[in-house]
């Protein structure tokens, strides 16, 4: 009995423990074959196969994508891919690039069913990670979705409906605890990604050439950090093309920091409706509202009801061209008589537009406090300063342009109990009342 027990225990680590604990790696390659077992030497080929593979994936598994294009076209079985298999908090399911190769999920559908509304490339499951993947819509597919041309022009109401029916976005993150890391989202004809899920993390990723909002936040407790948003190819359509839209009562307690947000057609950041307790800090905003008079650095409005409590915009730096000014809000009957801008704490920011603008209607709101304004055509709001913040290059197009120069009046001028522990670049901020105004510590 003793020998048998010892023999069993010796075998368990080899057979039992390994099978229980070790995850499986699968592989995709544009030169693979869907009949393959999904190994490194015999990888799968298509996203259709990845979709059916959801039946065999287990928590802890990783799917590696070799370099090349994974085409979603009219020959594909699906226009959308529900990667529904969920991981767990300790064993995530991961989809990532292989080594230093560049895999591209390439959306090239040319026939789009107008009855299906927004088309989406992927819906991820809970506890999944996407690492190092590129999501791109081809120019030909994008042009079809945008009224069969790529020209910015006024749309009639009927044309606007067709626009929305054909719009394509890279992903709707409806699952919880999803991580998007080191990814690129490029050239989509609608929103880049939507985030209705909870506890989402988006980091170190690039969103560019998106025709509509780059991000559409709808969930709770997310972290959106250290990303780049470039709205250079947004298509002006009324006043509703934003860098980030934070909307709905479900959108609460998100933290958005350390991002570079530039060249948005309309406003860079929008707080909309019943959203509450969202914090936007340590971001650099360049050229917000560069195409539309309605575009601002920060806009607030009551789309689905009065503004919620606890929203904050602090320690950000705004530079560059802004056709519409710095702040914007829309007072409607849904606001219940309360100016929506008064419901967002705006503190310790630097606003330095490249051409003189007005600060609009908000001269004496107590929630707009201890900011530095420069190059505005009216006096600074009460409780704020009108002074040159002395930036490295206020006409620049990089985040480093917004850094402070020696002797800046922003140095040690931050006030308030809420401030970031680090700055845009990760440098620690001192505790107490000696931190700097803006996204950077000197």
C-alpha positions as a Markdown table, in Angstrom:
| # | Residue | x | y | z |
|---|---|---|---|---|
| 1 | Unk | 0.0 | 0.0 | 0.0 |
| 2 | Unk | 2.8 | 2.4 | 0.9 |
| 3 | Unk | 4.6 | 1.7 | -2.4 |
| 4 | Unk | 1.4 | 2.1 | -4.4 |
| 5 | Unk | 0.5 | 5.4 | -2.7 |
| 6 | Unk | 4.0 | 6.7 | -3.3 |
| 7 | Unk | 3.9 | 5.7 | -7.0 |
| 8 | Unk | 0.6 | 7.4 | -7.4 |
| 9 | Unk | 1.8 | 10.6 | -5.9 |
| 10 | Unk | 4.9 | 10.6 | -8.1 |
| 11 | Unk | 2.8 | 10.2 | -11.2 |
| 12 | Unk | 0.2 | 12.9 | -10.3 |
| 13 | Unk | 2.5 | 15.8 | -11.0 |
| 14 | Unk | 3.3 | 14.3 | -14.4 |
| 15 | Unk | -0.2 | 13.5 | -15.5 |
| 16 | Unk | -2.9 | 14.8 | -13.2 |
| 17 | Unk | -1.5 | 18.2 | -12.2 |
| 18 | Unk | -0.2 | 19.1 | -15.7 |
| 19 | Unk | -3.6 | 18.4 | -17.2 |
| 20 | Unk | -5.4 | 20.4 | -14.6 |
| 21 | Unk | -3.1 | 23.4 | -14.4 |
| 22 | Unk | -1.5 | 23.9 | -17.8 |
| 23 | Unk | -3.4 | 26.0 | -20.3 |
| 24 | Unk | -3.3 | 25.3 | -24.1 |
| 25 | Unk | -1.8 | 27.5 | -26.8 |
| 26 | Unk | -3.5 | 27.7 | -30.1 |
| 27 | Unk | -2.3 | 29.4 | -33.3 |
| 28 | Unk | -3.8 | 31.3 | -36.2 |
| 29 | Unk | -2.1 | 32.1 | -39.5 |
| 30 | Unk | -3.3 | 33.5 | -42.9 |
| 31 | Unk | -1.4 | 30.6 | -44.4 |
| 32 | Unk | -3.0 | 28.0 | -42.1 |
| 33 | Unk | -5.9 | 25.7 | -42.7 |
| 34 | Unk | -9.1 | 25.5 | -40.7 |
| 35 | Unk | -8.9 | 21.7 | -40.8 |
| 36 | Unk | -5.6 | 21.9 | -38.8 |
| 37 | Unk | -5.5 | 21.2 | -35.1 |
| 38 | Unk | -4.4 | 24.9 | -34.3 |
| 39 | Unk | -0.8 | 24.1 | -33.4 |
| 40 | Unk | 2.2 | 26.3 | -34.2 |
| 41 | Unk | 3.2 | 24.0 | -37.1 |
| 42 | Unk | -0.5 | 23.5 | -38.2 |
| 43 | Unk | -2.4 | 26.7 | -37.4 |
| 44 | Unk | -6.0 | 27.6 | -38.1 |
| 45 | Unk | -6.6 | 30.2 | -40.8 |
| 46 | Unk | -9.9 | 32.1 | -40.5 |
| 47 | Unk | -11.9 | 34.0 | -37.9 |
| 48 | Unk | -14.8 | 31.6 | -38.8 |
| 49 | Unk | -12.7 | 28.8 | -37.3 |
| 50 | Unk | -11.9 | 30.9 | -34.3 |
| 51 | Unk | -15.6 | 31.4 | -33.7 |
| 52 | Unk | -16.3 | 27.6 | -33.8 |
| 53 | Unk | -13.2 | 27.1 | -31.6 |
| 54 | Unk | -15.0 | 28.8 | -28.7 |
| 55 | Unk | -16.5 | 25.4 | -28.0 |
| 56 | Unk | -13.1 | 24.0 | -27.1 |
| 57 | Unk | -11.3 | 27.0 | -25.5 |
| 58 | Unk | -10.9 | 26.8 | -21.7 |
| 59 | Unk | -10.0 | 29.5 | -19.1 |
| 60 | Unk | -6.2 | 30.1 | -19.3 |
| 61 | Unk | -5.9 | 29.3 | -23.0 |
| 62 | Unk | -4.1 | 31.7 | -25.4 |
| 63 | Unk | -4.7 | 32.1 | -29.1 |
| 64 | Unk | -1.7 | 33.5 | -30.9 |
| 65 | Unk | -2.1 | 35.3 | -34.2 |
| 66 | Unk | 0.8 | 35.1 | -36.7 |
| 67 | Unk | 1.4 | 38.2 | -38.9 |
| 68 | Unk | -0.7 | 39.0 | -41.9 |
| 69 | Unk | -4.3 | 39.8 | -42.7 |
| 70 | Unk | -7.3 | 38.0 | -41.4 |
| 71 | Unk | -10.0 | 39.0 | -43.8 |
| 72 | Unk | -13.6 | 39.7 | -43.1 |
| 73 | Unk | -15.2 | 40.0 | -46.5 |
| 74 | Unk | -18.4 | 39.1 | -48.4 |
| 75 | Unk | -17.2 | 35.5 | -48.6 |
| 76 | Unk | -16.9 | 35.3 | -44.8 |
| 77 | Unk | -19.6 | 33.3 | -43.1 |
| 78 | Unk | -20.1 | 36.0 | -40.6 |
| 79 | Unk | -19.8 | 39.8 | -40.5 |
| 80 | Unk | -19.5 | 39.7 | -36.7 |
| 81 | Unk | -17.7 | 37.4 | -34.4 |
| 82 | Unk | -18.9 | 36.6 | -30.9 |
| 83 | Unk | -15.9 | 35.4 | -29.0 |
| 84 | Unk | -18.2 | 34.3 | -26.2 |
| 85 | Unk | -16.0 | 31.8 | -24.3 |
| 86 | Unk | -15.2 | 33.4 | -20.9 |
| 87 | Unk | -12.1 | 33.1 | -18.8 |
| 88 | Unk | -11.9 | 33.7 | -15.1 |
| 89 | Unk | -10.2 | 36.2 | -12.9 |
| 90 | Unk | -7.2 | 34.0 | -12.5 |
| 91 | Unk | -7.3 | 32.3 | -15.9 |
| 92 | Unk | -8.0 | 34.8 | -18.7 |
| 93 | Unk | -8.6 | 33.8 | -22.3 |
| 94 | Unk | -6.0 | 35.7 | -24.4 |
| 95 | Unk | -5.9 | 36.7 | -28.0 |
| 96 | Unk | -2.5 | 38.1 | -28.9 |
| 97 | Unk | 0.1 | 38.6 | -31.6 |
| 98 | Unk | 2.8 | 36.0 | -32.0 |
| 99 | Unk | 6.3 | 37.4 | -31.2 |
| 100 | Unk | 6.9 | 40.7 | -33.0 |
| 101 | Unk | 4.6 | 39.9 | -36.0 |
| 102 | Unk | 1.8 | 42.2 | -37.0 |
| 103 | Unk | -1.6 | 40.5 | -37.3 |
| 104 | Unk | -4.4 | 42.6 | -38.8 |
| 105 | Unk | -8.2 | 41.8 | -38.5 |
| 106 | Unk | -9.1 | 43.4 | -41.8 |
| 107 | Unk | -12.8 | 44.3 | -42.4 |
| 108 | Unk | -13.5 | 44.4 | -46.1 |
| 109 | Unk | -17.2 | 43.7 | -46.5 |
| 110 | Unk | -18.7 | 45.4 | -49.5 |
| 111 | Unk | -22.3 | 44.3 | -49.1 |
| 112 | Unk | -23.8 | 45.7 | -45.9 |
| 113 | Unk | -27.3 | 44.8 | -44.8 |
| 114 | Unk | -28.9 | 48.1 | -44.0 |
| 115 | Unk | -31.5 | 46.4 | -41.8 |
| 116 | Unk | -28.9 | 45.3 | -39.3 |
| 117 | Unk | -27.8 | 48.7 | -38.1 |
| 118 | Unk | -24.2 | 49.0 | -36.8 |
| 119 | Unk | -22.1 | 46.1 | -37.8 |
| 120 | Unk | -19.4 | 45.0 | -35.4 |
| 121 | Unk | -16.3 | 43.0 | -36.0 |
| 122 | Unk | -16.1 | 41.3 | -32.5 |
| 123 | Unk | -18.0 | 40.8 | -29.2 |
| 124 | Unk | -15.6 | 39.5 | -26.6 |
| 125 | Unk | -16.6 | 37.4 | -23.6 |
| 126 | Unk | -15.8 | 38.0 | -19.9 |
| 127 | Unk | -12.2 | 37.9 | -18.7 |
| 128 | Unk | -10.6 | 38.0 | -22.1 |
| 129 | Unk | -7.5 | 39.9 | -23.2 |
| 130 | Unk | -6.6 | 41.3 | -26.7 |
| 131 | Unk | -2.9 | 42.1 | -26.9 |
| 132 | Unk | -1.1 | 43.5 | -29.9 |
| 133 | Unk | -3.8 | 43.1 | -32.5 |
| 134 | Unk | -4.6 | 45.6 | -35.3 |
| 135 | Unk | -8.3 | 46.1 | -36.3 |
| 136 | Unk | -8.7 | 47.9 | -39.6 |
| 137 | Unk | -11.5 | 48.6 | -42.1 |
| 138 | Unk | -10.3 | 48.9 | -45.7 |
| 139 | Unk | -10.7 | 52.2 | -47.5 |
| 140 | Unk | -13.1 | 50.6 | -50.0 |
| 141 | Unk | -15.4 | 49.3 | -47.3 |
| 142 | Unk | -15.2 | 52.5 | -45.4 |
| 143 | Unk | -16.3 | 54.5 | -48.4 |
| 144 | Unk | -19.3 | 52.3 | -49.1 |
| 145 | Unk | -20.4 | 52.8 | -45.5 |
| 146 | Unk | -19.9 | 56.5 | -45.7 |
| 147 | Unk | -22.5 | 57.1 | -48.5 |
| 148 | Unk | -20.2 | 55.5 | -51.1 |
| 149 | Unk | -17.7 | 58.3 | -51.0 |
| 150 | Unk | -15.1 | 59.7 | -48.6 |
| 151 | Unk | -16.0 | 63.3 | -48.9 |
| 152 | Unk | -17.1 | 65.4 | -45.9 |
| 153 | Unk | -20.4 | 66.9 | -46.8 |
| 154 | Unk | -23.8 | 67.9 | -45.4 |
| 155 | Unk | -26.2 | 65.0 | -45.0 |
| 156 | Unk | -30.0 | 65.1 | -45.3 |
| 157 | Unk | -32.0 | 63.2 | -42.7 |
| 158 | Unk | -32.6 | 60.2 | -45.0 |
| 159 | Unk | -28.9 | 60.1 | -46.0 |
| 160 | Unk | -28.0 | 60.3 | -42.3 |
| 161 | Unk | -30.1 | 57.2 | -41.6 |
| 162 | Unk | -28.3 | 55.3 | -44.4 |
| 163 | Unk | -25.0 | 56.4 | -42.9 |
| 164 | Unk | -25.8 | 54.9 | -39.6 |
| 165 | Unk | -27.2 | 51.7 | -41.1 |
| 166 | Unk | -23.9 | 51.0 | -42.9 |
| 167 | Unk | -21.5 | 52.1 | -40.1 |
| 168 | Unk | -19.0 | 49.5 | -38.9 |
| 169 | Unk | -17.1 | 49.5 | -35.6 |
| 170 | Unk | -14.2 | 47.3 | -34.5 |
| 171 | Unk | -15.6 | 45.9 | -31.3 |
| 172 | Unk | -18.4 | 46.2 | -28.7 |
| 173 | Unk | -17.0 | 45.3 | -25.3 |
| 174 | Unk | -20.1 | 44.1 | -23.6 |
| 175 | Unk | -18.4 | 41.5 | -21.5 |
| 176 | Unk | -16.9 | 42.4 | -18.2 |
| 177 | Unk | -13.3 | 42.5 | -17.2 |
| 178 | Unk | -12.0 | 42.7 | -20.8 |
| 179 | Unk | -8.5 | 44.1 | -21.4 |
| 180 | Unk | -7.5 | 45.8 | -24.7 |
| 181 | Unk | -3.8 | 46.3 | -24.7 |
| 182 | Unk | -1.2 | 47.4 | -27.3 |
| 183 | Unk | -3.8 | 47.3 | -30.0 |
| 184 | Unk | -4.4 | 49.5 | -33.1 |
| 185 | Unk | -8.0 | 50.4 | -34.2 |
| 186 | Unk | -7.8 | 52.1 | -37.6 |
| 187 | Unk | -10.1 | 53.5 | -40.3 |
| 188 | Unk | -13.6 | 52.4 | -39.1 |
| 189 | Unk | -16.7 | 54.1 | -40.5 |
| 190 | Unk | -18.4 | 54.4 | -37.1 |
| 191 | Unk | -17.3 | 54.4 | -33.5 |
| 192 | Unk | -13.9 | 52.8 | -32.9 |
| 193 | Unk | -15.0 | 50.8 | -29.9 |
| 194 | Unk | -17.9 | 50.8 | -27.5 |
| 195 | Unk | -17.5 | 49.9 | -23.9 |
| 196 | Unk | -20.8 | 48.9 | -22.2 |
| 197 | Unk | -19.1 | 46.2 | -20.1 |
| 198 | Unk | -17.8 | 46.7 | -16.5 |
| 199 | Unk | -14.2 | 46.7 | -15.3 |
| 200 | Unk | -12.8 | 47.2 | -18.8 |
| 201 | Unk | -9.1 | 48.2 | -19.2 |
| 202 | Unk | -7.9 | 49.9 | -22.3 |
| 203 | Unk | -4.2 | 50.7 | -22.3 |
| 204 | Unk | -1.3 | 51.5 | -24.6 |
| 205 | Unk | -3.4 | 51.4 | -27.7 |
| 206 | Unk | -3.9 | 53.7 | -30.7 |
| 207 | Unk | -7.3 | 54.7 | -32.2 |
| 208 | Unk | -6.9 | 56.6 | -35.5 |
| 209 | Unk | -8.8 | 57.5 | -38.7 |
| 210 | Unk | -12.1 | 56.8 | -37.1 |
| 211 | Unk | -15.0 | 58.6 | -38.7 |
| 212 | Unk | -17.1 | 58.9 | -35.6 |
| 213 | Unk | -16.3 | 58.8 | -31.8 |
| 214 | Unk | -13.1 | 57.0 | -31.0 |
| 215 | Unk | -14.5 | 55.7 | -27.7 |
| 216 | Unk | -18.1 | 55.4 | -26.5 |
| 217 | Unk | -18.2 | 54.7 | -22.8 |
| 218 | Unk | -21.3 | 53.1 | -21.4 |
| 219 | Unk | -20.1 | 50.9 | -18.5 |
| 220 | Unk | -18.8 | 51.1 | -15.0 |
| 221 | Unk | -15.4 | 51.0 | -13.2 |
| 222 | Unk | -13.3 | 51.0 | -16.3 |
| 223 | Unk | -9.7 | 52.2 | -16.6 |
| 224 | Unk | -8.7 | 53.9 | -19.9 |
| 225 | Unk | -5.0 | 54.9 | -19.8 |
| 226 | Unk | -1.9 | 55.7 | -21.8 |
| 227 | Unk | -3.6 | 55.6 | -25.2 |
| 228 | Unk | -3.5 | 57.8 | -28.3 |
| 229 | Unk | -6.7 | 59.0 | -30.0 |
| 230 | Unk | -6.2 | 60.8 | -33.3 |
| 231 | Unk | -9.5 | 62.2 | -34.9 |
| 232 | Unk | -7.9 | 63.6 | -38.0 |
| 233 | Unk | -10.3 | 61.7 | -40.3 |
| 234 | Unk | -13.5 | 62.1 | -38.4 |
| 235 | Unk | -16.4 | 63.1 | -40.7 |
| 236 | Unk | -18.1 | 66.3 | -39.4 |
| 237 | Unk | -21.8 | 65.6 | -38.9 |
| 238 | Unk | -23.7 | 68.2 | -36.9 |
| 239 | Unk | -21.8 | 68.6 | -33.7 |
| 240 | Unk | -21.6 | 65.0 | -32.6 |
| 241 | Unk | -18.1 | 63.7 | -33.5 |
| 242 | Unk | -16.1 | 63.4 | -30.3 |
| 243 | Unk | -12.9 | 61.9 | -29.1 |
| 244 | Unk | -14.5 | 60.3 | -26.0 |
| 245 | Unk | -18.2 | 60.3 | -25.2 |
| 246 | Unk | -19.1 | 59.3 | -21.6 |
| 247 | Unk | -22.9 | 58.7 | -21.6 |
| 248 | Unk | -25.8 | 57.0 | -19.7 |
| 249 | Unk | -26.6 | 56.3 | -16.1 |
| 250 | Unk | -24.8 | 53.0 | -16.4 |
| 251 | Unk | -21.5 | 54.9 | -17.1 |
| 252 | Unk | -20.0 | 55.6 | -13.7 |
| 253 | Unk | -16.8 | 55.5 | -11.8 |
| 254 | Unk | -14.5 | 55.2 | -14.8 |
| 255 | Unk | -11.0 | 56.7 | -14.7 |
| 256 | Unk | -9.6 | 58.1 | -18.0 |
| 257 | Unk | -6.0 | 59.3 | -17.7 |
| 258 | Unk | -2.6 | 59.6 | -19.4 |
| 259 | Unk | -4.1 | 59.7 | -22.9 |
| 260 | Unk | -3.1 | 61.9 | -25.9 |
| 261 | Unk | -6.3 | 63.0 | -27.6 |
| 262 | Unk | -5.8 | 65.1 | -30.7 |
| 263 | Unk | -7.4 | 66.5 | -33.8 |
| 264 | Unk | -11.0 | 65.8 | -32.9 |
| 265 | Unk | -13.6 | 67.2 | -35.3 |
| 266 | Unk | -15.9 | 68.3 | -32.4 |
| 267 | Unk | -15.3 | 68.1 | -28.7 |
| 268 | Unk | -12.4 | 66.0 | -27.3 |
| 269 | Unk | -14.3 | 64.9 | -24.1 |
| 270 | Unk | -18.1 | 64.8 | -23.6 |
| 271 | Unk | -19.9 | 64.1 | -20.4 |
| 272 | Unk | -23.5 | 63.3 | -21.4 |
| 273 | Unk | -26.6 | 62.7 | -19.4 |
| 274 | Unk | -26.9 | 60.8 | -16.1 |
| 275 | Unk | -23.3 | 59.6 | -16.1 |
| 276 | Unk | -21.7 | 60.0 | -12.7 |
| 277 | Unk | -18.4 | 59.8 | -10.8 |
| 278 | Unk | -16.2 | 59.6 | -13.9 |
| 279 | Unk | -12.7 | 61.2 | -13.6 |
| 280 | Unk | -10.8 | 62.5 | -16.6 |
| 281 | Unk | -7.2 | 63.6 | -15.6 |
| 282 | Unk | -3.6 | 63.8 | -16.7 |
| 283 | Unk | -4.6 | 63.9 | -20.4 |
| 284 | Unk | -3.1 | 66.0 | -23.1 |
| 285 | Unk | -5.7 | 67.4 | -25.5 |
| 286 | Unk | -4.4 | 68.9 | -28.8 |
| 287 | Unk | -6.6 | 70.6 | -31.4 |
| 288 | Unk | -10.0 | 69.8 | -29.9 |
| 289 | Unk | -12.9 | 70.9 | -32.1 |
| 290 | Unk | -10.7 | 71.6 | -35.1 |
| 291 | Unk | -13.4 | 71.1 | -37.7 |
| 292 | Unk | -16.7 | 72.3 | -36.1 |
| 293 | Unk | -17.7 | 75.5 | -34.4 |
| 294 | Unk | -19.6 | 73.3 | -31.9 |
| 295 | Unk | -16.3 | 71.6 | -31.0 |
| 296 | Unk | -14.9 | 72.3 | -27.5 |
| 297 | Unk | -12.2 | 70.8 | -25.3 |
| 298 | Unk | -14.9 | 69.8 | -22.8 |
| 299 | Unk | -18.7 | 69.6 | -23.5 |
| 300 | Unk | -21.5 | 68.6 | -21.2 |
| 301 | Unk | -25.1 | 67.9 | -22.1 |
| 302 | Unk | -28.2 | 66.1 | -20.9 |
| 303 | Unk | -29.0 | 63.7 | -23.7 |
| 304 | Unk | -30.8 | 61.1 | -21.5 |
| 305 | Unk | -31.5 | 63.1 | -18.4 |
| 306 | Unk | -29.9 | 65.6 | -15.9 |
| 307 | Unk | -26.2 | 65.3 | -15.3 |
| 308 | Unk | -25.2 | 62.9 | -12.6 |
| 309 | Unk | -23.0 | 63.8 | -9.6 |
| 310 | Unk | -19.2 | 63.4 | -9.0 |
| 311 | Unk | -17.8 | 63.9 | -12.6 |
| 312 | Unk | -14.4 | 65.5 | -12.6 |
| 313 | Unk | -12.0 | 67.0 | -15.3 |
| 314 | Unk | -8.8 | 67.9 | -13.6 |
| 315 | Unk | -5.0 | 68.2 | -14.2 |
| 316 | Unk | -5.3 | 68.1 | -18.0 |
| 317 | Unk | -3.5 | 70.3 | -20.5 |
| 318 | Unk | -5.3 | 71.6 | -23.6 |
| 319 | Unk | -3.4 | 73.3 | -26.5 |
| 320 | Unk | -3.9 | 74.0 | -30.2 |
| 321 | Unk | -6.7 | 75.0 | -32.5 |
| 322 | Unk | -10.3 | 75.0 | -31.2 |
| 323 | Unk | -12.9 | 76.5 | -33.5 |
| 324 | Unk | -15.6 | 76.4 | -30.8 |
| 325 | Unk | -13.8 | 77.4 | -27.7 |
| 326 | Unk | -13.1 | 75.7 | -24.4 |
| 327 | Unk | -16.3 | 74.7 | -22.8 |
| 328 | Unk | -19.7 | 73.8 | -24.2 |
| 329 | Unk | -23.0 | 72.7 | -22.8 |
| 330 | Unk | -26.5 | 72.3 | -24.1 |
| 331 | Unk | -29.4 | 73.3 | -21.8 |
| 332 | Unk | -32.5 | 71.3 | -22.7 |
| 333 | Unk | -35.7 | 70.4 | -20.8 |
| 334 | Unk | -33.9 | 67.1 | -19.7 |
| 335 | Unk | -31.4 | 69.2 | -17.7 |
| 336 | Unk | -34.3 | 70.2 | -15.3 |
| 337 | Unk | -33.2 | 73.8 | -15.2 |
| 338 | Unk | -29.6 | 73.1 | -14.1 |
| 339 | Unk | -26.8 | 74.1 | -16.4 |
| 340 | Unk | -25.0 | 70.8 | -17.1 |
| 341 | Unk | -21.5 | 72.4 | -17.0 |
| 342 | Unk | -22.1 | 73.2 | -13.3 |
| 343 | Unk | -22.3 | 69.5 | -12.5 |
| 344 | Unk | -18.6 | 68.7 | -13.6 |
| 345 | Unk | -15.7 | 69.8 | -11.4 |
| 346 | Unk | -13.1 | 71.4 | -13.7 |
| 347 | Unk | -10.0 | 72.1 | -11.7 |
| 348 | Unk | -6.2 | 72.5 | -12.1 |
| 349 | Unk | -6.2 | 72.4 | -15.8 |
| 350 | Unk | -4.3 | 74.4 | -18.4 |
| 351 | Unk | -6.2 | 75.8 | -21.4 |
| 352 | Unk | -4.0 | 77.4 | -24.0 |
| 353 | Unk | -5.7 | 77.6 | -27.4 |
| 354 | Unk | -3.6 | 78.6 | -30.3 |
| 355 | Unk | -6.0 | 81.4 | -31.4 |
| 356 | Unk | -8.0 | 83.6 | -29.0 |
| 357 | Unk | -11.3 | 82.2 | -28.0 |
| 358 | Unk | -14.0 | 82.9 | -25.5 |
| 359 | Unk | -14.7 | 80.8 | -22.4 |
| 360 | Unk | -18.3 | 80.9 | -23.5 |
| 361 | Unk | -21.0 | 81.2 | -20.7 |
| 362 | Unk | -19.1 | 80.1 | -17.7 |
| 363 | Unk | -17.5 | 83.0 | -16.0 |
| 364 | Unk | -18.6 | 82.4 | -12.4 |
| 365 | Unk | -19.2 | 78.8 | -11.9 |
| 366 | Unk | -17.7 | 77.7 | -8.6 |
| 367 | Unk | -16.9 | 74.2 | -10.0 |
| 368 | Unk | -14.5 | 75.8 | -12.6 |
| 369 | Unk | -11.6 | 76.6 | -10.2 |
| 370 | Unk | -7.9 | 77.1 | -10.1 |
| 371 | Unk | -7.3 | 76.6 | -13.9 |
| 372 | Unk | -4.9 | 78.6 | -16.0 |
| 373 | Unk | -6.3 | 80.2 | -19.1 |
| 374 | Unk | -4.3 | 81.9 | -21.8 |
| 375 | Unk | -5.0 | 83.4 | -25.2 |
| 376 | Unk | -8.7 | 83.9 | -24.5 |
| 377 | Unk | -10.5 | 87.0 | -25.5 |
| 378 | Unk | -12.3 | 87.7 | -22.2 |
| 379 | Unk | -11.2 | 87.7 | -18.6 |
| 380 | Unk | -10.7 | 84.4 | -16.8 |
| 381 | Unk | -13.6 | 83.0 | -14.9 |
| 382 | Unk | -13.6 | 83.9 | -11.2 |
| 383 | Unk | -11.3 | 81.8 | -9.2 |
| 384 | Unk | -9.0 | 81.1 | -12.1 |
| 385 | Unk | -5.9 | 82.8 | -13.6 |
| 386 | Unk | -5.3 | 84.4 | -16.9 |
| 387 | Unk | -1.5 | 84.0 | -17.4 |
| 388 | Unk | 0.9 | 82.4 | -19.9 |
| 389 | Unk | 1.5 | 78.9 | -18.5 |
| 390 | Unk | 5.0 | 78.8 | -20.2 |
| 391 | Unk | 4.7 | 75.5 | -22.1 |
| 392 | Unk | 7.5 | 73.8 | -24.1 |
| 393 | Unk | 5.6 | 74.3 | -27.4 |
| 394 | Unk | 1.9 | 75.3 | -27.2 |
| 395 | Unk | 1.6 | 74.9 | -31.0 |
| 396 | Unk | 3.1 | 71.4 | -31.0 |
| 397 | Unk | 1.5 | 68.1 | -31.9 |
| 398 | Unk | 3.1 | 65.8 | -29.4 |
| 399 | Unk | 2.4 | 65.3 | -25.7 |
| 400 | Unk | 5.8 | 66.6 | -24.8 |
| 401 | Unk | 4.7 | 70.0 | -26.3 |
| 402 | Unk | 2.5 | 70.4 | -23.2 |
| 403 | Unk | 5.3 | 70.0 | -20.7 |
| 404 | Unk | 6.1 | 72.9 | -18.4 |
| 405 | Unk | 9.1 | 75.1 | -18.8 |
| 406 | Unk | 11.2 | 76.4 | -15.9 |
| 407 | Unk | 9.5 | 79.2 | -14.1 |
| 408 | Unk | 6.0 | 78.2 | -15.2 |
| 409 | Unk | 3.2 | 79.7 | -13.0 |
| 410 | Unk | 1.7 | 76.3 | -13.0 |
| 411 | Unk | 4.5 | 75.0 | -10.8 |
| 412 | Unk | 3.4 | 74.1 | -7.2 |
| 413 | Unk | 0.1 | 75.9 | -8.0 |
| 414 | Unk | -2.3 | 73.0 | -7.8 |
| 415 | Unk | -5.1 | 73.2 | -5.2 |
| 416 | Unk | -7.7 | 70.8 | -3.9 |
| 417 | Unk | -7.8 | 67.4 | -2.2 |
| 418 | Unk | -8.4 | 65.5 | -5.4 |
| 419 | Unk | -5.3 | 65.2 | -7.6 |
| 420 | Unk | -3.4 | 62.5 | -9.4 |
| 421 | Unk | -0.6 | 60.6 | -7.6 |
| 422 | Unk | 1.5 | 60.7 | -10.8 |
| 423 | Unk | 1.5 | 62.9 | -13.9 |
| 424 | Unk | 1.0 | 62.1 | -17.6 |
| 425 | Unk | 4.4 | 60.5 | -17.9 |
| 426 | Unk | 4.1 | 58.5 | -14.7 |
| 427 | Unk | 6.3 | 60.8 | -12.6 |
| 428 | Unk | 5.2 | 61.0 | -9.0 |
| 429 | Unk | 3.4 | 64.2 | -7.8 |
| 430 | Unk | 4.3 | 65.5 | -4.4 |
| 431 | Unk | 1.6 | 65.2 | -1.7 |
| 432 | Unk | -0.3 | 68.1 | -0.3 |
| 433 | Unk | -0.6 | 71.5 | -1.8 |
| 434 | Unk | 2.6 | 71.5 | -3.9 |
| 435 | Unk | 1.6 | 69.7 | -7.0 |
| 436 | Unk | 1.6 | 71.4 | -10.4 |
| 437 | Unk | -1.4 | 72.5 | -12.5 |
| 438 | Unk | -1.8 | 70.6 | -15.8 |
| 439 | Unk | -1.0 | 67.1 | -17.0 |
| 440 | Unk | 2.8 | 67.3 | -16.3 |
| 441 | Unk | 4.9 | 67.9 | -13.2 |
| 442 | Unk | 7.9 | 70.1 | -13.9 |
